[in-house]
């Protein structure tokens, strides 16, 4: 079945389409995609993942056409950014 894998950093975003076996999990799709070699800083033990914007576990079984997303950790304090940017909550 066909699925997608998406990951982005400030300077580079990647969206890969690949064929995975029926019953493949999020982890298996990520590993089969080769994205871990492209971005060796990805740590699946600490980074969150999701499907179509909804966080899920690595053992979630995928359906055809789903897009797996690997989320980057937050590197700034959201409260501090809001104060610096002058945002109103």
N, C-alpha and C positions, 0 to 999 in steps of 0.2 A: 504494500500500500504506500501511497505517497504522503509524506509529511514535510513540514518545514521546520528549520531551526533558525532562531534569530538571536543575535547578540550584538551589542554596540558599546563602543567606547567613544570618548569625545572626538577622537580623530578618525575613527573607522567603525563602520557598521557592516554587518554581514547578515544576509538572509540566504540560507541554503535550502534547496529542495532535494529530497532524497527518497529512495525506495527503501522501506524497512519491511521485515517479515510481519505478517499478521500477528497480533498479540504482543508486538514490541512495546516496551515501556519507555517512559521519558528518558531514563538513564541510557537504555540501549540505543535509542535514536541519537542522543547526544554523542555517545561513544562512536557509533557508526558514521556520524557526519564528518569526523575529522576536525571539528571545531576546537577540540581540546589541544590539538597540535598547533592550530593557528593562533590560539590564545592560551599559552601555557599558564597564565596567571589565573585562569578560571579554576575555582576550587568548589567542586560540587558538594563537598561536605559542609561548606559554610554559606555558599551563595544560594539564594532562593531561585526556584524555577516556577514556570507557570505555562498554561496553555490558553491562548487567546486572552491574555490579561488577567487570568484567574490563577492565583498561586495554587500549586499542587505538589504532591510528593513525587520523588524520583521513580517510585514503583507504579505510578498511574499507567494503565494500559491505554495506548493511543488508539484513536479512530482515524480512518482515512481522511486526509485533508487538514488535520489539525496542525497548528503552529506552536512549537515548543519555544519558549522564551527563557533565556538565562538572564537573571537580573543582577546588575552590579550593586555592590554594597553602597550605602549612603556614605559619602565622604565629608559631608558638611553638616553641621547642626542646623536643622530646619528652622529652629527658633531664631538663631543668630542670623541666618540668611534673610529671614523675613524682616528683622530689625534693620539690617544693613540696606536692604532693597527698599525699605519704606512701605512695605505691604501692610494692609489692614486686615485683621482676621475677623 
